Amino acid sequence: MAAIQFTDRGSAVNRTLTSAVLAALDAPSMLNTQPWQWRIAGDRAELRADRRRQLPALDPDGRLMTLSCGVALHHARVALGAAGAGVDVTHLPDADEPDLLAVLRYTGSVPKTGNAERLRRAISVRRSDRRPFLDVAVPAPALDRMRAAAEAAGAHLHLVNPAEVTAVVVAAGHAADVERADPAYRADLAAWVHTDDGSGTGVPPATTEPNGARTVPIRSFTGRDTDASVYDAPEVADRFARYAVVVTDHDTPRDWLAAGEALSAVLLTATAEGLATSPMSDMVEIVAARETLRRAIGNVGHPAIVVRIGVPGRGDTGPRSPRRAASDAVEIVEG
């Protein structure tokens, strides 16, 4: 990550906000597009959506772009809390500027909490781990803490029960069938799944995993029909994985932003608990698949994204996805 240089005029507040925003650059995003742009001026940090990074076929209405920015927003808030910095957050402050998603304004020092520091450490080690999980049950108390974290962030976390898993598999299969048949989808995938091209974005092959049989199939990042589920083979990975759906009460840009904040809270809480996760967006990209998923979980809300949760099978956290240069994603206005 390219360094950002401060002059002697840089204030302590400016430095605090910048440090938090730099931490937020580690947030996950759909196909690692990192569709955010930050601007820091004085005592405020502004988060904008970067429309150049929106996926035209996979995300035509920008819901997952907005959700991804919500993840980054929550990461920044966690980093600020761990630094003992209080902020007021205004979501979607200007109807005439819809891409201005949030403004954080520094309000003064606040007591640090152990949980904030714990989540801040999780930002640095969290990875999207698509590798098979161990055949070990996810502890119920950890799931309870993830659910509480999602609620505190403004959305809900629905834990998929065994009776609902089949419908989740159907939703995943339907989404895969529709998207693989669509040349525009394959173009989106081809544009963002690649070896390191110097952009600091996209999904490198090292972070994907060959698609063996899984309880719920994982997206084929090649765009080819290689997915396999529990119905296709006797040996199935992820038998003890838990699946959860971040849901919102409504389906507006404000809800998409809240879903991103809740997703961040869930991922960081899971990481702090020693668990591994990988978000699964394919089931919400297609309207019909999203509706199948909504009905499958009992119409408890609008599905924003699915999260796969489990006990990691290897000692390492897996490879890190590339990141944009800080100087490309963050603008600092001094003076």
N, C-alpha and C positions, 0 to 999 in steps of 0.2 A: 504494500500500500504506500503510495507516494506521501511524503511528509507534507504537512501544512506548516508554513513558517509564520510566526508571530513577530510583530514589531514590538518595541518597548511600550507602545501605547495600548497593547492588548490588555484588557481589563481582566480581573480575576473571574468576573461573571462570564465574560466572553470565553475565557479558557474553559470554564466549567461546562458551559453549553457545548462547546466544540468537542471536548472530551467525550461527552455523552453521545453526541451525534456520530463521532467516529466509532464508538462501540456499536451503535445501531446499524452501521454498515455491514455487520456480521449477520444481520437478519436474513432468514430464508425467504425466497420468493418463487413464484411460479416459473419453472424452467430456469431459475437463477437469472431472471431478467433484471432484477434490482431496479424496479421502475420508480425510483424516488429521486428527488432533488431537494437538498437542504440549503437554506440561506440563514445565516446567523448575523444579526445586527444588534449591537448593544445588549439589552437584557432579554432578547427574544430570538427564538429559533422557529423558522417557518418550514413546514413540510409540504412539498408539492408533488403531484403525480407527474412523471415524465412520460408523456404520451408517445414518445418515440420508441418506447420499450413495451408498448401494449401489443398483445398478440391478436392480430385481426381475425383469425379464424377460431382460435381456441377461447378468446376472451373478448368478443366484439363489443360488449357493453361495459367493459372495464371493471367488472365486479372483482375479479381476482387480482387485477392491478391494484385496486383500492384496498383489498384485503392485505396484499403484500405490504403496502405502505402502512397499514395499521400495525402489522408485526414490527416494522421498523420504529414506529411511534412508541409502541410499548417498550421495545428495547431501550430507547432513549430515556423513557421515564424511569425504567429500572436503574439505569446507570446514574441518573440524577439522584434518585432516592438513596442509592448506595454511597453517593458523594455527600449526602446531607444537604442537597439543594432542593428547595421547594419551588414548584412551578404551578401556575394556572394553565390549564389546557383548554383551548377553544377549538372545537371541531367544526369544520366547514364554516369558517367565519364570514365568508363573503359570497353571497348568492351569485354575484356577477363574475366571480372567479372560481368556478367549480373545482379547478385543479389545485387550489390552495386547500389542502385537506386539514391542516391543523396548525395552530400557533401555540408555542410554549413560551410563557413569560416567567422569568425568574422572579420569585417573591421573597427570597431570603433563606437563611439557614433553617434546617429542620433536623430533629434528632435522626441519626442513622438507626436502621433496624437490622437485626440479624438476618431476617428473611430477604431484605433488599440486597444485602451483601452476598448472600447465598445465590440469589438469582443472577447477580452481576457476574459472579464467577462462572455460572452456567453458560452465559453468553459466549465466553471464550472457548468452551469445549464442546458445545452442542454441534451435532452433525445430523444431517438427514441420513439415517442408516437403513438402507434397503436390503441389507444382508439378512439371512434367516435368523430368527430369534431362537434362544434356547427353549427347550421343552420344560419351562419353569413358569408357574403362574405369576402373573403380575399382582403384587400385594394390594389387597383391597384398600388399606389406608392411603396408599399412594394415589390410587384412583380417586378417592374421596378428596384428597388435597388438590388434584387437578381440576376436579369439578368445581370446587370452591374458588379456585383461581380464575376459572373462566367466568363465573358469576361476578366476581369482584371486578373483572375487566369489562363487563357490560354485555355478555352473551351467556349462552348455556352450553354445557357439554353433555350430550346424550351418549351413554355407554351402550353399545349395541349388545343385545342379549342373544343367546344362542338361537332363539326362534327367529331372529331378524337377520341372521347372517346370510341365509340363502338369498333373500331379497337384495342384500348388499352385493352379493356375487352377481346377481342378475343385472343390477344397475351398472356394475363395472364392465360386464360383458357387453351390454348394450352400448355403452359409451365407446368401448374399444371398436366394436363393429362399425358404428357410424363414423367415427373419426378416421379409421384406417381406410374407409372407402372414399374419403374426401381429400382431393389433391391439395386443397388449401390447408387442411390440417397437417398433412405430411410436409408441406412447405414450412409451416411454423416450426414443426419439430426439427426439420433439417437445419433451419436457421439458428437454432439455439442448442442443439446437441452436437458437440464437436470437441476436438482436442483443443488445447490452449492456443488461441489465435491472437493473444496479446490484448484482447478487449477486457479481460477480467470478468467476463460474464459467461452464461451458458452452462450446460451440464456436460462435464467431461466424462468420457467413458469410465474412468476409474471410479466414479461415484455411483455408477449404475451397477446392477447385479443381474447375471443371467437369469432368465425367467424359468425357474423350475416350478413344480406344482406348489401352490400356496393355498391356504384356506380362502383368501381373497386374492385374486390375481393382481400383480403389480404391473403398472403400465410398461409396455414395450417401448423403450426409448429409440428403437430402430424404426418404429412404424410398421414393423412386419408382424404377421400373425404368429407370435411365439408365446403368447400368454398361456398359462395353464392354471387350473383351479383344482379344488378338492375332488371334482368329478372326473378328472382326467388321468389320475395316476394313484397307485396305492400308497406311495411314499409322499407325504405332504409336509412341507415346512410350515412354520408359523402356527402350529396347532394350538399353542398357548398364547398367541398374540391376542390382544384386545383391540377392538376397533371402536372408535368414538367419533361422533359427529358434532362439530361446532354448529349450533343453530341460533338463529335470531328470531325475535318476535315479529319483525317486519322485513321487508326486502327492498331497502333503499340504500343509496350510497352511505348514509350515516350508519346503517346496520352493517354494511360490508366493512366499514372502517372498524367498528366495534368487534366484528368477528375476527379481524386481524389481530387486534389487541388481545382478545381472548385466546387465539391460537398461540400467540407468543407466550402468554402466561402459562398455558398448558405445556408447551414444549420446554420452557425453562424449568418449570416445576418438575417435569418428568426427568430432565437431565440432572437436576439437583438431587433427585431420588435415586440416581444411578441407573435409570432406565434409558432405553433407546426409542426413538420415534422416527417416523417419516410421514409427512403430510401426503395425502392422496387427493389430487384435485380433479382427476378425470371423471369422477362420478358426479361432479357438479357442473361440468363444462357444457354438457348437452341437456337441454331443457327436459326432454323426456326421461333421461336417466335421473336428473335431479328430482323430478316428480315421483319416480319410482322409489327413490330413496326416502323422500318425505313421507310417502304413505307407509313404507316399510317400518319406519321408526314411530309410527302412530300419530303422525301429524302434530308432533310436539313443537314444531317451529320450521323455519326456512333453513334447509341445509346450506351451510357456507363452505365447509370443507370437511374431509374425513381425515382422521389421524390414526395411524397404525402404531401400537404401543407394545413393547415387549422387553424381555430381559436380554441384553446384548450377548451375542454368542462368542465374541472375541474380546481380548483384553484391550485392544486399541479402540479409539473412537471412530476409525475410518478416515478416509482422505477428506481434506477440506476442499470445498468448492472455491473456485477463483473469485476474486472481488475486484470491483472497479477501483481505480485510483481515487483516493480521497479528494484530490484536487479536481476530479471530474464530477464528483457527486455532492460536494460541499462548497458553497460560496460563503466567504467571510467578509463582511463589510466592516471596516475599522473606522474609528473616528467618531 
